[in-house]
Amino acid sequence: MQLRAIAKGMAIGAAAGMAGYLLSSAGSSEKNRLRRRTVKAAHAIGAVMDGIADLLH
């Protein structure tokens, strides 16, 4: 198994779970803002994981 793929999956799963919780309790204007922030956070997490993977290799 690749450590990089496992770490990305775990990070995206955690972000999705947190986003689902926040969206379930948010108002309509807050939902759009949360969606944009969640997408940005997921991309940032992916970039961090890529950087860590590059350092380990």
RAGIQUI-V619773 format. One record per residue. N is the residue number from 1. PHI is phi in whole degrees, 0 to 359 (* if undefined). OMEGA is omega in whole degrees, -180 to 180 (* if undefined). D_LAST is the distance of its C-alpha to the last C-alpha in Angstrom with 1 decimal. Layout:
# RAGIQUI-V619773
n,phi,omega,d_last
N,PHI,OMEGA,D_LAST
N,PHI,OMEGA,D_LAST
This chain:
# RAGIQUI-V619773
n,phi,omega,d_last
1,*,179,15.1
2,265,-180,12.1
3,298,-179,11.4
4,298,-179,10.9
5,293,179,14.3
6,295,-179,15.9
7,295,178,15.1
8,297,180,16.4
9,299,179,19.4
10,294,-179,20.3
11,293,180,20.2
12,291,177,22.2
13,296,178,24.6
14,295,179,25.2
15,294,179,25.9
16,294,178,28.2
17,296,179,30.0
18,295,180,30.6
19,295,178,31.7
20,299,178,34.1
21,295,-179,35.6
22,294,-179,36.1
23,292,-179,37.5
24,290,-178,40.0
25,251,-176,41.6
26,262,174,41.4
27,281,-175,44.1
28,295,180,44.0
29,289,179,43.2
30,289,-178,40.4
31,297,-180,38.9
32,297,179,38.1
33,295,179,36.6
34,295,178,34.5
35,298,180,33.3
36,297,-180,32.1
37,294,180,30.4
38,294,178,28.7
39,297,178,27.3
40,298,180,26.1
41,295,179,24.4
42,297,178,22.7
43,294,179,21.3
44,295,179,20.2
45,297,178,18.5
46,298,179,16.6
47,294,179,15.5
48,296,180,14.5
49,296,176,12.4
50,297,179,10.7
51,297,178,10.1
52,295,179,8.8
53,297,177,6.4
54,295,179,5.3
55,293,-179,5.5
56,283,-179,3.8
57,263,*,0.0
